[in-house]
Amino acid sequence: MDKYKTKMTINKWFSSIKLEQLSSDSRQAIEQFDRYAKKLTFMKAIKLFLYAINDETESLRHLNQQLVNPNLKKVMGIDSISYSQLSRALRALEPSVLLEIFNHLLSLVHKKTEIKSKEKLYLIDSSTFSFSKNSYPWAHFRPTKAGIKLHLKVCFMNESWVHPEQFEVSPASEHDHEHLDVFINQPLATYIFDRGYLDFAQFDQMHWDGYFFVSRIKKNTKVHVQAHLAVPKGTGIISDQLVQLGSQVYLTSLFRLVTIERKQQANLRIITNRMDVSAEEISKMYQSRWQIDLFFKHIKQHMTIKNYFSKSEEGVENQVILALIVYLLTLLIKLELDLKQTVFHVLRHLRALQYEPFELFKAIFEPD
C-alpha cells in the first residue's frame, strides 16, 4: 500500500471547505460557537453532520454510536460525543454561515463549469417535506400534517446532471410564485418552471428586463393567436404560434406558444419568449424539468432528509442546507477528476471507499 500514502478519501471530500476564506461576520460566528464548545468545534460539528447525511445515518443517536469506528474517530478528531451535545450543536449552527459555505463551494463549481449567459438553463421548482404535526408543531401545514417547502433553482448542465444554484426554505403553505422573483437574477439566462409559477405580469416583467423563460400554461389560460409559424413534419410539434395571454383586463406582450403532442396524455402547451431557437429545442428545454424532480428524489431518499436529526426549526433548516453542501462536495470531486459518471454514482463510491486513500478512489475510475 506504499503507493497509496495519501489522505483518506473522506478528508479529500472535506477539503473544499475553507473556513478561513469566509467573511469576517461568519468567522466571528464560528469563534462564538467554538467559545462554548468543549470538544465539538464548528469544523468538527459540520464534518460530523456532513458525514452523517452522506452516509444516510438514521439519527443523532446512531451517529453517536458510529464513533466506535476508529477510522471515523481519526477523521473527526473525537473519541466520543453525546447525543445531547450533537443535538445542541445542530441547533446552534448559524444558517448564514452554512449558506456562505454553500456559496463558496458553488463559486468553485462555477470556475470549473463556465457557461455563456445565453446558454445557461435554470430549472425552478419546489418540493414539500412532510413530517409529524405532533413532533413539529412550529411547521403547521394541514390539520393532520406539518411540513416545510424547499424552493430550489438548479443549473442544468446536461441530461445526466444538474447542480443546486440557489434555494429558500419556507413554510409548506407558501405559494411557489411568491419566490420566483428571488431566483430570476441573471439576464440572458433561460428559466424553466411549471405552471405553478404562472403569472402574466411577471412574464412581462421578465421579458422587459432581459430574462428568458420557458413554462407551461394551464388548460383554462386564455390565448389570443396573432400569427402561425412554420412547423417541421414528423417532430411531434402540433403548432408554433405567436400569442398574447390573458383577457381584456390584462394582455401580455407577444410570446411564443409551442404545442406538443403526447401519447395518451393531453397536449403540452409551452409558453416562452425565446424566439431564436426551434420549436424542438423549446420542447427539449421544458422537458429537462425532470432533472430537478430527480434531484429532489435523490436528496429525500439518499441524503437523510427523510430522517430529521432535530425537531427544532433551526435544526431542520440547518440539515437542509447541509444536505445541499453534501451534494456540492461530491460534485467538486466529480469535476476535479473529470468523471463521466453521475454525481449519485460518484457518491456511492465515496461512501464505499471513504476511509481508503484518495489515489485508490481515483484508480476505480481509471480505464482498464
BELJOLIN-V50969 format. One record per helix or strand of 2 or more residues. SS is the DSSP state (H for helix, E for strand). FROM is the first residue (numbers start at 1). TO is the last residue. If there is no record, write none. Layout:
SS/FROM/TO
SS/FROM/TO
This chain:
H/2/4
H/9/14
H/19/21
H/24/35
H/42/54
H/60/66
H/70/76
H/83/92
H/95/112
H/117/119
E/121/131
H/137/139
E/140/142
E/145/158
E/161/171
H/176/183
E/190/193
H/195/197
H/200/209
E/212/216
E/223/228
E/237/246
E/255/260
E/268/272
H/279/287
H/290/302
H/313/336
H/343/352
H/358/364
